[in-house]
Amino acid sequence: MSLIRRSNVFDPFSLDLWDPFEGFPFGSGSSSSSLFPSFPRTSSETAAFAGARIDWKETPEAHVFKADVPGLKKEEVKVEVEDGNVLQISGERNKEQEEKTDTWHRVERSSGRFLRRFRLPENAKTEQIRASMENGVLTVTVPKEEVKKAEVKSIQISG
């Protein structure tokens, strides 16, 4: 069992879950599956589940999220807003069907579910979110409200 994880410990929204009882006969897999049926049950599924890499940049006009989702169709990816300010990007990559006559020499591409959540700032216009997908890259654009500059009024000093 490896203790090295490929998660970013600085990402508070990462859903990369480590099970300290993984591999033990009494492991938490059976109890957690009834409480959290949508969570993955093996470490390889966990890697695929949390493995969607996403960049988030802020421009003067919008927050832009770019996710690498190679091989997925737009119908296999969901972009949702929960609780008015949480952007959720999820999807699933299915395993390739195995033929009994096939001999696999290497399997490196991941399959399974992925889910990422981001708490949007207060200036996000969630009702105007746009999403597009091109060449395996999902782009989600969240427009920002214009920041009103404070008016400065000069006061004349008498006396």
VMD Tcl script that builds the backbone (N, CA, C; Angstrom):
set m [mol new atoms 477]
animate dup $m
set s [atomselect $m all]
$s set {name element resname resid chain x y z} {
  {N N MET 1 A 0.854 -1.181 0.000}
  {CA C MET 1 A 0.000 0.000 0.000}
  {C C MET 1 A 0.895 1.237 0.000}
  {N N SER 2 A 0.667 2.112 -0.917}
  {CA C SER 2 A 1.469 3.318 -1.043}
  {C C SER 2 A 0.817 4.466 -0.291}
  {N N LEU 3 A 1.621 5.208 0.446}
  {CA C LEU 3 A 1.106 6.362 1.165}
  {C C LEU 3 A 1.225 7.627 0.340}
  {N N ILE 4 A 1.899 7.562 -0.795}
  {CA C ILE 4 A 2.057 8.732 -1.653}
  {C C ILE 4 A 0.793 8.898 -2.471}
  {N N ARG 5 A 0.222 10.087 -2.414}
  {CA C ARG 5 A -0.995 10.393 -3.163}
  {C C ARG 5 A -0.692 11.490 -4.158}
  {N N ARG 6 A -1.385 11.494 -5.277}
  {CA C ARG 6 A -1.186 12.522 -6.287}
  {C C ARG 6 A -2.196 13.649 -6.144}
  {N N SER 7 A -2.671 13.887 -4.971}
  {CA C SER 7 A -3.653 14.960 -4.793}
  {C C SER 7 A -2.936 16.256 -4.467}
  {N N ASN 8 A -3.620 17.343 -4.705}
  {CA C ASN 8 A -3.075 18.649 -4.380}
  {C C ASN 8 A -3.616 19.029 -3.012}
  {N N VAL 9 A -2.764 18.998 -1.994}
  {CA C VAL 9 A -3.231 19.260 -0.632}
  {C C VAL 9 A -3.675 20.705 -0.452}
  {N N PHE 10 A -3.320 21.573 -1.386}
  {CA C PHE 10 A -3.715 22.964 -1.276}
  {C C PHE 10 A -5.068 23.229 -1.914}
  {N N ASP 11 A -5.678 22.238 -2.530}
  {CA C ASP 11 A -6.977 22.399 -3.184}
  {C C ASP 11 A -8.070 21.989 -2.201}
  {N N PRO 12 A -8.755 22.946 -1.546}
  {CA C PRO 12 A -9.754 22.585 -0.544}
  {C C PRO 12 A -10.986 21.934 -1.148}
  {N N PHE 13 A -11.120 21.967 -2.472}
  {CA C PHE 13 A -12.294 21.397 -3.105}
  {C C PHE 13 A -12.008 20.030 -3.712}
  {N N SER 14 A -10.800 19.518 -3.528}
  {CA C SER 14 A -10.436 18.221 -4.080}
  {C C SER 14 A -11.240 17.126 -3.384}
  {N N LEU 15 A -11.718 16.188 -4.164}
  {CA C LEU 15 A -12.477 15.071 -3.594}
  {C C LEU 15 A -11.648 13.795 -3.586}
  {N N ASP 16 A -10.320 13.925 -3.619}
  {CA C ASP 16 A -9.443 12.774 -3.577}
  {C C ASP 16 A -9.494 12.219 -2.153}
  {N N LEU 17 A -10.074 11.070 -1.995}
  {CA C LEU 17 A -10.294 10.495 -0.676}
  {C C LEU 17 A -9.294 9.390 -0.403}
  {N N TRP 18 A -8.690 9.398 0.774}
  {CA C TRP 18 A -7.762 8.358 1.161}
  {C C TRP 18 A -8.419 7.531 2.247}
  {N N ASP 19 A -8.445 6.223 2.049}
  {CA C ASP 19 A -9.036 5.318 3.015}
  {C C ASP 19 A -7.911 4.639 3.781}
  {N N PRO 20 A -7.697 4.971 5.059}
  {CA C PRO 20 A -6.594 4.367 5.806}
  {C C PRO 20 A -6.782 2.870 6.041}
  {N N PHE 21 A -8.003 2.364 5.872}
  {CA C PHE 21 A -8.275 0.948 6.081}
  {C C PHE 21 A -8.312 0.160 4.779}
  {N N GLU 22 A -7.920 0.806 3.671}
  {CA C GLU 22 A -7.915 0.139 2.376}
  {C C GLU 22 A -6.991 -1.076 2.430}
  {N N GLY 23 A -7.474 -2.216 1.978}
  {CA C GLY 23 A -6.673 -3.425 1.964}
  {C C GLY 23 A -6.853 -4.307 3.175}
  {N N PHE 24 A -7.423 -3.777 4.261}
  {CA C PHE 24 A -7.677 -4.592 5.433}
  {C C PHE 24 A -8.972 -5.374 5.244}
  {N N PRO 25 A -9.061 -6.580 5.823}
  {CA C PRO 25 A -10.283 -7.379 5.625}
  {C C PRO 25 A -11.532 -6.729 6.207}
  {N N PHE 26 A -11.374 -5.887 7.225}
  {CA C PHE 26 A -12.521 -5.207 7.828}
  {C C PHE 26 A -12.666 -3.799 7.299}
  {N N GLY 27 A -12.012 -3.484 6.193}
  {CA C GLY 27 A -11.955 -2.128 5.634}
  {C C GLY 27 A -13.289 -1.422 5.589}
  {N N SER 28 A -13.231 -0.147 5.398}
  {CA C SER 28 A -14.442 0.670 5.439}
  {C C SER 28 A -15.233 0.606 4.141}
  {N N GLY 29 A -14.803 -0.186 3.178}
  {CA C GLY 29 A -15.488 -0.253 1.892}
  {C C GLY 29 A -16.931 -0.673 1.991}
  {N N SER 30 A -17.254 -1.671 2.842}
  {CA C SER 30 A -18.638 -2.153 2.907}
  {C C SER 30 A -19.535 -1.170 3.638}
  {N N SER 31 A -19.028 -0.574 4.733}
  {CA C SER 31 A -19.879 0.367 5.463}
  {C C SER 31 A -20.058 1.667 4.698}
  {N N SER 32 A -18.992 2.118 4.024}
  {CA C SER 32 A -19.113 3.390 3.316}
  {C C SER 32 A -19.956 3.251 2.065}
  {N N SER 33 A -20.019 2.035 1.503}
  {CA C SER 33 A -20.804 1.893 0.281}
  {C C SER 33 A -22.288 2.074 0.546}
  {N N SER 34 A -22.737 1.738 1.772}
  {CA C SER 34 A -24.152 1.947 2.060}
  {C C SER 34 A -24.435 3.409 2.406}
  {N N LEU 35 A -23.458 4.078 3.044}
  {CA C LEU 35 A -23.652 5.482 3.386}
  {C C LEU 35 A -23.420 6.397 2.196}
  {N N PHE 36 A -22.429 6.059 1.368}
  {CA C PHE 36 A -22.052 6.878 0.225}
  {C C PHE 36 A -22.002 6.016 -1.028}
  {N N PRO 37 A -23.149 5.589 -1.555}
  {CA C PRO 37 A -23.133 4.662 -2.685}
  {C C PRO 37 A -22.518 5.242 -3.944}
  {N N SER 38 A -22.449 6.569 -4.070}
  {CA C SER 38 A -21.899 7.143 -5.289}
  {C C SER 38 A -20.375 7.273 -5.219}
  {N N PHE 39 A -19.771 7.014 -4.047}
  {CA C PHE 39 A -18.331 7.139 -3.936}
  {C C PHE 39 A -17.664 5.883 -4.484}
  {N N PRO 40 A -16.458 6.012 -5.001}
  {CA C PRO 40 A -15.762 4.864 -5.558}
  {C C PRO 40 A -15.343 3.889 -4.468}
  {N N ARG 41 A -15.099 2.657 -4.851}
  {CA C ARG 41 A -14.776 1.612 -3.890}
  {C C ARG 41 A -13.341 1.122 -4.003}
  {N N THR 42 A -12.621 1.430 -5.070}
  {CA C THR 42 A -11.236 1.016 -5.192}
  {C C THR 42 A -10.371 2.229 -5.448}
  {N N SER 43 A -9.076 2.063 -5.175}
  {CA C SER 43 A -8.185 3.211 -5.340}
  {C C SER 43 A -8.097 3.657 -6.787}
  {N N SER 44 A -8.171 2.726 -7.753}
  {CA C SER 44 A -8.109 3.142 -9.153}
  {C C SER 44 A -9.356 3.936 -9.523}
  {N N GLU 45 A -10.505 3.571 -8.951}
  {CA C GLU 45 A -11.716 4.347 -9.201}
  {C C GLU 45 A -11.609 5.706 -8.529}
  {N N THR 46 A -10.965 5.775 -7.367}
  {CA C THR 46 A -10.788 7.050 -6.694}
  {C C THR 46 A -9.953 7.976 -7.547}
  {N N ALA 47 A -8.888 7.450 -8.143}
  {CA C ALA 47 A -8.026 8.275 -8.982}
  {C C ALA 47 A -8.810 8.822 -10.165}
  {N N ALA 48 A -9.630 7.995 -10.785}
  {CA C ALA 48 A -10.431 8.461 -11.919}
  {C C ALA 48 A -11.507 9.426 -11.439}
  {N N PHE 49 A -12.064 9.142 -10.252}
  {CA C PHE 49 A -13.134 9.960 -9.699}
  {C C PHE 49 A -12.671 11.388 -9.468}
  {N N ALA 50 A -11.490 11.551 -8.910}
  {CA C ALA 50 A -11.000 12.883 -8.564}
  {C C ALA 50 A -10.009 13.421 -9.586}
  {N N GLY 51 A -9.756 12.659 -10.641}
  {CA C GLY 51 A -8.657 12.977 -11.523}
  {C C GLY 51 A -8.891 14.026 -12.575}
  {N N ALA 52 A -10.049 14.602 -12.670}
  {CA C ALA 52 A -10.268 15.626 -13.690}
  {C C ALA 52 A -9.448 16.862 -13.332}
  {N N ARG 53 A -8.517 17.211 -14.178}
  {CA C ARG 53 A -7.655 18.363 -13.938}
  {C C ARG 53 A -8.313 19.609 -14.500}
  {N N ILE 54 A -8.427 20.629 -13.660}
  {CA C ILE 54 A -9.161 21.835 -14.050}
  {C C ILE 54 A -8.336 23.065 -13.716}
  {N N ASP 55 A -8.259 23.971 -14.672}
  {CA C ASP 55 A -7.634 25.277 -14.458}
  {C C ASP 55 A -8.734 26.303 -14.240}
  {N N TRP 56 A -8.505 27.239 -13.317}
  {CA C TRP 56 A -9.473 28.313 -13.048}
  {C C TRP 56 A -8.702 29.625 -13.119}
  {N N LYS 57 A -9.074 30.457 -14.084}
  {CA C LYS 57 A -8.448 31.775 -14.165}
  {C C LYS 57 A -9.524 32.838 -14.107}
  {N N GLU 58 A -9.112 34.017 -13.643}
  {CA C GLU 58 A -10.035 35.139 -13.556}
  {C C GLU 58 A -9.558 36.222 -14.503}
  {N N THR 59 A -10.443 36.652 -15.367}
  {CA C THR 59 A -10.162 37.761 -16.266}
  {C C THR 59 A -10.970 38.958 -15.758}
  {N N PRO 60 A -10.775 40.143 -16.329}
  {CA C PRO 60 A -11.580 41.285 -15.885}
  {C C PRO 60 A -13.087 41.082 -16.093}
  {N N GLU 61 A -13.464 40.233 -17.063}
  {CA C GLU 61 A -14.878 40.048 -17.381}
  {C C GLU 61 A -15.499 38.786 -16.789}
  {N N ALA 62 A -14.670 37.735 -16.517}
  {CA C ALA 62 A -15.261 36.448 -16.150}
  {C C ALA 62 A -14.281 35.558 -15.398}
  {N N HIS 63 A -14.838 34.501 -14.804}
  {CA C HIS 63 A -14.061 33.382 -14.264}
  {C C HIS 63 A -14.129 32.308 -15.338}
  {N N VAL 64 A -12.983 31.753 -15.722}
  {CA C VAL 64 A -12.939 30.765 -16.800}
  {C C VAL 64 A -12.340 29.470 -16.251}
  {N N PHE 65 A -13.087 28.383 -16.405}
  {CA C PHE 65 A -12.651 27.061 -15.978}
  {C C PHE 65 A -12.378 26.233 -17.228}
  {N N LYS 66 A -11.226 25.550 -17.272}
  {CA C LYS 66 A -10.902 24.672 -18.383}
  {C C LYS 66 A -10.579 23.301 -17.815}
  {N N ALA 67 A -11.300 22.294 -18.298}
  {CA C ALA 67 A -11.128 20.930 -17.815}
  {C C ALA 67 A -10.708 20.026 -18.958}
  {N N ASP 68 A -9.692 19.214 -18.727}
  {CA C ASP 68 A -9.285 18.219 -19.708}
  {C C ASP 68 A -10.172 16.990 -19.562}
  {N N VAL 69 A -10.957 16.720 -20.591}
  {CA C VAL 69 A -11.835 15.550 -20.597}
  {C C VAL 69 A -11.684 14.813 -21.930}
  {N N PRO 70 A -10.473 14.331 -22.231}
  {CA C PRO 70 A -10.244 13.700 -23.536}
  {C C PRO 70 A -11.092 12.451 -23.728}
  {N N GLY 71 A -11.610 12.303 -24.933}
  {CA C GLY 71 A -12.378 11.119 -25.273}
  {C C GLY 71 A -13.833 11.145 -24.837}
  {N N LEU 72 A -14.255 12.192 -24.138}
  {CA C LEU 72 A -15.640 12.265 -23.696}
  {C C LEU 72 A -16.446 13.140 -24.643}
  {N N LYS 73 A -17.710 12.764 -24.814}
  {CA C LYS 73 A -18.641 13.583 -25.590}
  {C C LYS 73 A -19.315 14.555 -24.628}
  {N N LYS 74 A -19.872 15.627 -25.197}
  {CA C LYS 74 A -20.507 16.623 -24.320}
  {C C LYS 74 A -21.681 16.027 -23.557}
  {N N GLU 75 A -22.300 14.974 -24.088}
  {CA C GLU 75 A -23.420 14.328 -23.397}
  {C C GLU 75 A -22.953 13.553 -22.169}
  {N N GLU 76 A -21.658 13.266 -22.064}
  {CA C GLU 76 A -21.118 12.492 -20.941}
  {C C GLU 76 A -20.582 13.382 -19.819}
  {N N VAL 77 A -20.711 14.701 -19.984}
  {CA C VAL 77 A -20.217 15.655 -18.996}
  {C C VAL 77 A -21.388 16.528 -18.535}
  {N N LYS 78 A -21.440 16.813 -17.226}
  {CA C LYS 78 A -22.485 17.685 -16.690}
  {C C LYS 78 A -21.850 18.892 -16.024}
  {N N VAL 79 A -22.439 20.053 -16.279}
  {CA C VAL 79 A -22.043 21.289 -15.609}
  {C C VAL 79 A -23.284 21.805 -14.903}
  {N N GLU 80 A -23.192 21.960 -13.581}
  {CA C GLU 80 A -24.350 22.360 -12.785}
  {C C GLU 80 A -23.943 23.412 -11.762}
  {N N VAL 81 A -24.929 24.162 -11.281}
  {CA C VAL 81 A -24.726 25.103 -10.179}
  {C C VAL 81 A -25.622 24.653 -9.039}
  {N N GLU 82 A -25.002 24.388 -7.897}
  {CA C GLU 82 A -25.736 23.968 -6.704}
  {C C GLU 82 A -25.760 25.113 -5.697}
  {N N ASP 83 A -26.818 25.198 -4.949}
  {CA C ASP 83 A -26.951 26.180 -3.865}
  {C C ASP 83 A -26.657 27.605 -4.316}
  {N N GLY 84 A -26.829 27.883 -5.590}
  {CA C GLY 84 A -26.672 29.231 -6.101}
  {C C GLY 84 A -25.254 29.701 -6.353}
  {N N ASN 85 A -24.238 29.039 -5.737}
  {CA C ASN 85 A -22.878 29.533 -5.938}
  {C C ASN 85 A -21.804 28.438 -5.974}
  {N N VAL 86 A -22.181 27.185 -6.152}
  {CA C VAL 86 A -21.206 26.100 -6.239}
  {C C VAL 86 A -21.267 25.510 -7.643}
  {N N LEU 87 A -20.180 25.692 -8.396}
  {CA C LEU 87 A -20.083 25.132 -9.735}
  {C C LEU 87 A -19.641 23.685 -9.611}
  {N N GLN 88 A -20.391 22.777 -10.220}
  {CA C GLN 88 A -20.068 21.354 -10.168}
  {C C GLN 88 A -19.873 20.838 -11.589}
  {N N ILE 89 A -18.729 20.215 -11.826}
  {CA C ILE 89 A -18.417 19.608 -13.124}
  {C C ILE 89 A -18.223 18.127 -12.873}
  {N N SER 90 A -19.003 17.302 -13.574}
  {CA C SER 90 A -18.921 15.861 -13.354}
  {C C SER 90 A -19.090 15.122 -14.671}
  {N N GLY 91 A -18.758 13.853 -14.638}
  {CA C GLY 91 A -18.910 13.025 -15.822}
  {C C GLY 91 A -18.439 11.616 -15.545}
  {N N GLU 92 A -18.478 10.801 -16.592}
  {CA C GLU 92 A -18.056 9.414 -16.440}
  {C C GLU 92 A -17.451 8.921 -17.737}
  {N N ARG 93 A -16.321 8.258 -17.594}
  {CA C ARG 93 A -15.663 7.612 -18.726}
  {C C ARG 93 A -15.818 6.106 -18.513}
  {N N ASN 94 A -16.505 5.449 -19.451}
  {CA C ASN 94 A -16.748 4.018 -19.319}
  {C C ASN 94 A -15.546 3.210 -19.763}
  {N N LYS 95 A -15.400 2.027 -19.155}
  {CA C LYS 95 A -14.326 1.118 -19.557}
  {C C LYS 95 A -14.604 0.586 -20.953}
  {N N GLU 96 A -13.527 0.327 -21.668}
  {CA C GLU 96 A -13.650 -0.267 -22.991}
  {C C GLU 96 A -14.093 -1.716 -22.836}
  {N N GLN 97 A -14.992 -2.147 -23.708}
  {CA C GLN 97 A -15.485 -3.522 -23.645}
  {C C GLN 97 A -14.359 -4.500 -23.947}
  {N N GLU 98 A -14.217 -5.515 -23.111}
  {CA C GLU 98 A -13.172 -6.523 -23.311}
  {C C GLU 98 A -13.718 -7.680 -24.125}
  {N N GLU 99 A -12.949 -8.060 -25.093}
  {CA C GLU 99 A -13.265 -9.254 -25.876}
  {C C GLU 99 A -12.442 -10.397 -25.301}
  {N N LYS 100 A -13.022 -11.585 -25.235}
  {CA C LYS 100 A -12.322 -12.731 -24.656}
  {C C LYS 100 A -11.067 -13.095 -25.443}
  {N N THR 101 A -11.019 -12.715 -26.717}
  {CA C THR 101 A -9.858 -13.047 -27.543}
  {C C THR 101 A -8.758 -11.989 -27.446}
  {N N ASP 102 A -9.024 -10.865 -26.778}
  {CA C ASP 102 A -8.032 -9.791 -26.679}
  {C C ASP 102 A -7.006 -10.093 -25.586}
  {N N THR 103 A -5.779 -9.671 -25.825}
  {CA C THR 103 A -4.718 -9.749 -24.827}
  {C C THR 103 A -4.227 -8.334 -24.576}
  {N N TRP 104 A -4.413 -7.860 -23.353}
  {CA C TRP 104 A -4.011 -6.504 -23.000}
  {C C TRP 104 A -2.552 -6.530 -22.547}
  {N N HIS 105 A -1.747 -5.615 -23.069}
  {CA C HIS 105 A -0.353 -5.501 -22.668}
  {C C HIS 105 A -0.144 -4.350 -21.697}
  {N N ARG 106 A -1.000 -3.351 -21.760}
  {CA C ARG 106 A -0.881 -2.194 -20.870}
  {C C ARG 106 A -2.236 -1.496 -20.808}
  {N N VAL 107 A -2.642 -1.116 -19.608}
  {CA C VAL 107 A -3.867 -0.334 -19.422}
  {C C VAL 107 A -3.497 0.867 -18.569}
  {N N GLU 108 A -3.448 2.050 -19.184}
  {CA C GLU 108 A -3.055 3.274 -18.477}
  {C C GLU 108 A -4.144 4.324 -18.444}
  {N N ARG 109 A -5.095 4.233 -19.368}
  {CA C ARG 109 A -6.156 5.235 -19.386}
  {C C ARG 109 A -7.142 4.923 -18.279}
  {N N SER 110 A -7.560 5.972 -17.575}
  {CA C SER 110 A -8.482 5.776 -16.460}
  {C C SER 110 A -9.918 5.715 -16.955}
  {N N SER 111 A -10.732 5.093 -16.158}
  {CA C SER 111 A -12.172 5.077 -16.420}
  {C C SER 111 A -12.866 5.270 -15.083}
  {N N GLY 112 A -14.115 5.660 -15.149}
  {CA C GLY 112 A -14.872 5.887 -13.924}
  {C C GLY 112 A -15.428 7.295 -13.881}
  {N N ARG 113 A -15.947 7.650 -12.715}
  {CA C ARG 113 A -16.581 8.956 -12.531}
  {C C ARG 113 A -15.573 9.989 -12.082}
  {N N PHE 114 A -15.872 11.230 -12.396}
  {CA C PHE 114 A -15.115 12.338 -11.828}
  {C C PHE 114 A -16.102 13.408 -11.405}
  {N N LEU 115 A -15.712 14.180 -10.411}
  {CA C LEU 115 A -16.563 15.229 -9.859}
  {C C LEU 115 A -15.665 16.280 -9.230}
  {N N ARG 116 A -15.853 17.519 -9.630}
  {CA C ARG 116 A -15.125 18.634 -9.028}
  {C C ARG 116 A -16.126 19.727 -8.705}
  {N N ARG 117 A -15.915 20.385 -7.569}
  {CA C ARG 117 A -16.790 21.481 -7.131}
  {C C ARG 117 A -15.947 22.697 -6.802}
  {N N PHE 118 A -16.493 23.857 -7.152}
  {CA C PHE 118 A -15.813 25.116 -6.893}
  {C C PHE 118 A -16.826 26.120 -6.352}
  {N N ARG 119 A -16.494 26.723 -5.216}
  {CA C ARG 119 A -17.356 27.767 -4.663}
  {C C ARG 119 A -17.060 29.049 -5.425}
  {N N LEU 120 A -18.092 29.581 -6.063}
  {CA C LEU 120 A -17.931 30.782 -6.878}
  {C C LEU 120 A -17.966 32.020 -5.999}
  {N N PRO 121 A -17.224 33.053 -6.367}
  {CA C PRO 121 A -17.257 34.297 -5.591}
  {C C PRO 121 A -18.590 35.020 -5.745}
  {N N GLU 122 A -18.815 35.985 -4.893}
  {CA C GLU 122 A -20.090 36.703 -4.877}
  {C C GLU 122 A -20.369 37.466 -6.159}
  {N N ASN 123 A -19.331 37.835 -6.898}
  {CA C ASN 123 A -19.544 38.631 -8.113}
  {C C ASN 123 A -19.854 37.773 -9.343}
  {N N ALA 124 A -20.069 36.480 -9.166}
  {CA C ALA 124 A -20.359 35.596 -10.292}
  {C C ALA 124 A -21.825 35.723 -10.717}
  {N N LYS 125 A -22.034 35.847 -12.023}
  {CA C LYS 125 A -23.400 35.875 -12.577}
  {C C LYS 125 A -23.762 34.442 -12.974}
  {N N THR 126 A -24.284 33.681 -12.026}
  {CA C THR 126 A -24.537 32.260 -12.263}
  {C C THR 126 A -25.641 32.011 -13.284}
  {N N GLU 127 A -26.507 32.977 -13.489}
  {CA C GLU 127 A -27.589 32.787 -14.460}
  {C C GLU 127 A -27.098 32.946 -15.896}
  {N N GLN 128 A -25.857 33.398 -16.086}
  {CA C GLN 128 A -25.319 33.615 -17.433}
  {C C GLN 128 A -24.132 32.702 -17.752}
  {N N ILE 129 A -23.989 31.585 -17.043}
  {CA C ILE 129 A -22.869 30.665 -17.264}
  {C C ILE 129 A -23.000 30.014 -18.643}
  {N N ARG 130 A -21.853 29.935 -19.345}
  {CA C ARG 130 A -21.805 29.271 -20.650}
  {C C ARG 130 A -20.762 28.157 -20.586}
  {N N ALA 131 A -21.023 27.073 -21.333}
  {CA C ALA 131 A -20.062 25.970 -21.399}
  {C C ALA 131 A -19.936 25.517 -22.849}
  {N N SER 132 A -18.710 25.158 -23.220}
  {CA C SER 132 A -18.468 24.631 -24.568}
  {C C SER 132 A -17.377 23.575 -24.468}
  {N N MET 133 A -17.332 22.703 -25.481}
  {CA C MET 133 A -16.325 21.659 -25.484}
  {C C MET 133 A -15.715 21.566 -26.868}
  {N N GLU 134 A -14.374 21.579 -26.911}
  {CA C GLU 134 A -13.675 21.488 -28.182}
  {C C GLU 134 A -12.361 20.744 -27.971}
  {N N ASN 135 A -12.121 19.735 -28.804}
  {CA C ASN 135 A -10.876 18.958 -28.761}
  {C C ASN 135 A -10.564 18.404 -27.372}
  {N N GLY 136 A -11.572 17.900 -26.682}
  {CA C GLY 136 A -11.361 17.283 -25.377}
  {C C GLY 136 A -11.145 18.253 -24.230}
  {N N VAL 137 A -11.435 19.534 -24.460}
  {CA C VAL 137 A -11.300 20.534 -23.395}
  {C C VAL 137 A -12.653 21.198 -23.167}
  {N N LEU 138 A -13.160 21.071 -21.949}
  {CA C LEU 138 A -14.408 21.722 -21.553}
  {C C LEU 138 A -14.059 23.110 -21.022}
  {N N THR 139 A -14.724 24.126 -21.552}
  {CA C THR 139 A -14.517 25.500 -21.088}
  {C C THR 139 A -15.823 26.017 -20.512}
  {N N VAL 140 A -15.784 26.412 -19.248}
  {CA C VAL 140 A -16.953 26.972 -18.566}
  {C C VAL 140 A -16.626 28.423 -18.243}
  {N N THR 141 A -17.468 29.329 -18.731}
  {CA C THR 141 A -17.261 30.758 -18.520}
  {C C THR 141 A -18.350 31.298 -17.606}
  {N N VAL 142 A -17.928 31.888 -16.500}
  {CA C VAL 142 A -18.850 32.466 -15.523}
  {C C VAL 142 A -18.626 33.979 -15.532}
  {N N PRO 143 A -19.542 34.728 -16.163}
  {CA C PRO 143 A -19.373 36.195 -16.202}
  {C C PRO 143 A -19.386 36.803 -14.800}
  {N N LYS 144 A -18.712 37.938 -14.678}
  {CA C LYS 144 A -18.654 38.647 -13.401}
  {C C LYS 144 A -19.487 39.914 -13.476}
  {N N GLU 145 A -20.031 40.315 -12.328}
  {CA C GLU 145 A -20.723 41.599 -12.243}
  {C C GLU 145 A -19.675 42.691 -12.292}
  {N N GLU 146 A -20.043 43.804 -12.906}
  {CA C GLU 146 A -19.114 44.928 -12.969}
  {C C GLU 146 A -18.967 45.532 -11.585}
  {N N VAL 147 A -17.731 45.814 -11.253}
  {CA C VAL 147 A -17.463 46.447 -9.969}
  {C C VAL 147 A -17.651 47.951 -10.139}
  {N N LYS 148 A -18.544 48.488 -9.349}
  {CA C LYS 148 A -18.792 49.928 -9.425}
  {C C LYS 148 A -17.705 50.651 -8.651}
  {N N LYS 149 A -17.108 51.621 -9.321}
  {CA C LYS 149 A -16.076 52.406 -8.661}
  {C C LYS 149 A -16.733 53.393 -7.706}
  {N N ALA 150 A -16.114 53.532 -6.566}
  {CA C ALA 150 A -16.652 54.447 -5.567}
  {C C ALA 150 A -16.517 55.889 -6.067}
  {N N GLU 151 A -17.595 56.615 -5.897}
  {CA C GLU 151 A -17.565 58.025 -6.292}
  {C C GLU 151 A -16.852 58.821 -5.218}
  {N N VAL 152 A -15.977 59.688 -5.669}
  {CA C VAL 152 A -15.270 60.552 -4.732}
  {C C VAL 152 A -15.768 61.971 -4.945}
  {N N LYS 153 A -16.306 62.523 -3.890}
  {CA C LYS 153 A -16.828 63.876 -3.962}
  {C C LYS 153 A -15.939 64.767 -3.094}
  {N N SER 154 A -15.420 65.806 -3.714}
  {CA C SER 154 A -14.543 66.711 -3.007}
  {C C SER 154 A -15.389 67.678 -2.172}
  {N N ILE 155 A -14.997 67.882 -0.962}
  {CA C ILE 155 A -15.700 68.785 -0.043}
  {C C ILE 155 A -14.838 70.036 0.145}
  {N N GLN 156 A -15.452 71.176 -0.096}
  {CA C GLN 156 A -14.759 72.443 0.072}
  {C C GLN 156 A -14.650 72.768 1.560}
  {N N ILE 157 A -13.473 73.184 1.931}
  {CA C ILE 157 A -13.251 73.547 3.336}
  {C C ILE 157 A -13.402 75.045 3.477}
  {N N SER 158 A -14.272 75.472 4.386}
  {CA C SER 158 A -14.488 76.907 4.577}
  {C C SER 158 A -13.636 77.420 5.729}
  {N N GLY 159 A -13.480 78.728 5.790}
  {CA C GLY 159 A -12.824 79.326 6.923}
  {C C GLY 159 A -11.623 80.054 6.696}
}
mol reanalyze $m
mol bondsrecalc $m
mol representation Tube
mol addrep $m
